[in-house]
Amino acid sequence: MRKVTAASDRTAASDRTAASDDADATARVAAALAAAGLDAEIRELSDSTHTAAQAAAALDCEIGAIASSLVFLCDDEPVIVMTSGRHRVDTGMLAAALGLGRVRMASPQRVADATGQRVGGVSPVGHPCPVRTVVDASLAGYPLLWAAAGSAHAVFPIAFDDLVRVTGAEVVAVAAD
């Protein structure tokens, strides 16, 4: 039997709120994809897709076909970088490609503020306001990509050209191959 305390009640309430927020975020992603004319099926997975390796294992695909959404602060403005799961973003390359100065990872709070989604489930679409987006050029080498759909348990398939179109992204090299 589990002992219930005030702290465990707060944790349970927090978990329910997070689940509700994730469901709302996933619904916004579905609406954004539909508005863009894409008939993408969002898959809810029992396994977490918080990391590219987890997503690739859950989907039985190459890790490089996972379009990971990372949020950076570039001169203190949020930028979503859609990178291949096989890459680690080179912030120097990113800054040079975008003609920017300081580039650093956004905190989980800044990620949520910019995207309306939590780290591990950030989608390339479905944000409260437009966010500048960059797509890793190496993703073009995969016929089908998988991106998060607003939660660490939801993903959707998308072609490279569609990803670039629906995000209005700039295509740049973000890592040395």
C-alpha positions as CSV (number, residue, x, y, z in Angstrom):
1,M,0.0,0.0,0.0
2,R,1.3,3.5,-0.9
3,K,1.4,6.0,1.8
4,V,-0.2,9.3,0.7
5,T,1.3,12.5,2.0
6,A,0.7,16.2,1.1
7,A,3.9,16.0,-1.0
8,S,2.7,12.9,-2.9
9,D,-0.7,14.6,-3.4
10,R,1.1,17.6,-4.9
11,T,3.3,15.3,-7.1
12,A,0.2,13.5,-8.3
13,A,-1.6,16.8,-9.1
14,S,1.5,18.0,-10.9
15,D,1.6,14.8,-13.0
16,R,-2.1,15.2,-13.9
17,T,-1.5,18.8,-14.9
18,A,1.5,17.8,-17.0
19,A,-0.5,15.1,-18.7
20,S,-3.3,17.6,-19.5
21,D,-0.7,20.1,-20.8
22,D,0.8,17.4,-23.0
23,A,-2.6,16.5,-24.4
24,D,-3.3,20.1,-25.1
25,A,0.0,20.5,-26.8
26,T,-0.5,17.4,-28.9
27,A,-3.9,18.7,-30.0
28,R,-2.3,22.1,-31.0
29,V,0.3,20.1,-33.1
30,A,-2.5,18.1,-34.8
31,A,-4.4,21.4,-35.6
32,A,-1.2,23.0,-37.0
33,L,-0.4,20.1,-39.2
34,A,-4.0,20.0,-40.5
35,A,-4.0,23.7,-41.1
36,A,-0.8,23.2,-43.2
37,G,-2.6,20.6,-45.3
38,L,-0.7,17.7,-43.9
39,D,-2.6,14.4,-43.1
40,A,0.0,13.3,-40.5
41,E,-1.0,10.6,-38.1
42,I,0.1,11.4,-34.6
43,R,1.2,8.2,-32.8
44,E,0.9,8.0,-29.1
45,L,3.6,5.6,-27.9
46,S,3.7,3.7,-24.5
47,D,7.5,4.2,-24.5
48,S,9.0,7.6,-24.0
49,T,10.5,9.4,-27.0
50,H,12.3,12.0,-24.8
51,T,15.6,11.2,-26.4
52,A,16.4,10.5,-30.1
53,A,17.7,7.0,-29.1
54,Q,14.4,6.2,-27.3
55,A,12.4,7.5,-30.2
56,A,14.4,5.4,-32.7
57,A,14.0,2.3,-30.6
58,A,10.3,2.8,-30.2
59,L,9.8,3.4,-33.9
60,D,12.3,0.9,-35.1
61,C,14.0,3.4,-37.4
62,E,17.5,4.9,-37.8
63,I,18.4,7.4,-35.1
64,G,19.3,9.8,-37.9
65,A,15.6,9.9,-39.0
66,I,14.6,11.4,-35.7
67,A,14.1,15.1,-36.2
68,S,15.0,16.3,-32.7
69,S,13.6,19.7,-31.7
70,L,16.1,21.6,-29.6
71,V,15.5,25.1,-28.4
72,F,18.5,27.5,-28.3
73,L,18.7,31.1,-27.3
74,C,20.5,32.9,-30.1
75,D,21.3,36.5,-29.0
76,D,18.6,35.8,-26.3
77,E,15.9,35.0,-28.8
78,P,14.5,31.4,-29.0
79,V,15.4,29.4,-32.1
80,I,14.2,25.8,-32.7
81,V,16.9,23.7,-34.2
82,M,15.5,20.5,-35.9
83,T,18.5,18.3,-35.9
84,S,19.1,14.7,-36.9
85,G,19.1,12.4,-33.9
86,R,22.6,11.3,-34.9
87,H,24.0,14.9,-34.5
88,R,25.0,17.0,-31.6
89,V,24.5,20.7,-32.6
90,D,27.7,22.6,-33.0
91,T,26.7,26.0,-31.5
92,G,29.7,27.7,-33.3
93,M,28.5,26.4,-36.7
94,L,24.9,27.4,-35.9
95,A,26.0,31.0,-34.8
96,A,28.1,31.4,-38.0
97,A,25.4,30.0,-40.3
98,L,22.8,32.4,-38.8
99,G,25.1,35.3,-38.5
100,L,24.6,35.5,-34.7
101,G,26.7,36.0,-31.6
102,R,26.0,34.1,-28.5
103,V,24.2,30.7,-28.8
104,R,23.2,28.6,-25.8
105,M,20.7,26.0,-24.8
106,A,17.4,27.4,-23.5
107,S,16.3,26.4,-20.0
108,P,13.3,24.2,-19.7
109,Q,11.2,27.2,-18.6
110,R,12.3,29.2,-21.7
111,V,11.5,26.2,-23.9
112,A,8.0,26.0,-22.4
113,D,7.5,29.8,-22.7
114,A,8.5,29.8,-26.3
115,T,6.8,26.7,-27.5
116,G,4.0,25.9,-25.1
117,Q,5.6,22.4,-24.9
118,R,7.9,20.6,-22.4
119,V,11.5,19.5,-23.1
120,G,11.4,16.0,-24.6
121,G,8.2,16.6,-26.5
122,V,8.9,19.8,-28.4
123,S,7.3,19.7,-31.8
124,P,8.3,21.8,-34.8
125,V,4.8,23.2,-35.0
126,G,1.9,24.1,-32.7
127,H,3.5,26.9,-30.7
128,P,1.6,29.9,-29.2
129,C,3.6,32.3,-31.4
130,P,5.9,31.8,-34.4
131,V,9.4,30.7,-33.4
132,R,12.4,31.0,-35.8
133,T,13.3,27.5,-36.9
134,V,16.3,26.0,-38.5
135,V,16.4,22.5,-40.0
136,D,19.6,20.4,-40.1
137,A,20.5,19.9,-43.8
138,S,21.5,16.3,-43.1
139,L,17.8,15.4,-42.4
140,A,17.3,15.7,-46.2
141,G,19.0,12.3,-46.5
142,Y,16.1,10.4,-45.0
143,P,12.9,9.7,-46.9
144,L,10.8,9.9,-43.8
145,L,11.4,11.8,-40.6
146,W,9.8,11.4,-37.1
147,A,9.2,14.5,-35.0
148,A,7.8,15.0,-31.5
149,A,4.1,16.0,-31.4
150,G,4.0,18.0,-28.2
151,S,4.7,15.3,-25.6
152,A,7.4,12.8,-24.9
153,H,5.0,10.0,-25.9
154,A,3.7,11.4,-29.2
155,V,5.4,11.6,-32.6
156,F,4.4,12.1,-36.2
157,P,6.0,11.2,-39.6
158,I,6.9,14.0,-42.0
159,A,8.9,14.4,-45.2
160,F,11.9,16.7,-45.2
161,D,10.4,19.2,-47.7
162,D,7.1,19.3,-45.7
163,L,9.1,19.9,-42.5
164,V,10.8,22.9,-44.1
165,R,7.6,24.2,-45.6
166,V,5.4,24.0,-42.4
167,T,8.0,25.5,-40.2
168,G,9.2,28.2,-42.6
169,A,12.7,27.0,-41.6
170,E,16.1,27.9,-42.9
171,V,18.1,24.8,-43.9
172,V,21.6,24.9,-42.5
173,A,24.4,22.5,-41.5
174,V,24.4,22.4,-37.7
175,A,27.0,19.7,-37.2
176,A,30.1,18.4,-39.0
177,D,29.3,15.0,-40.4
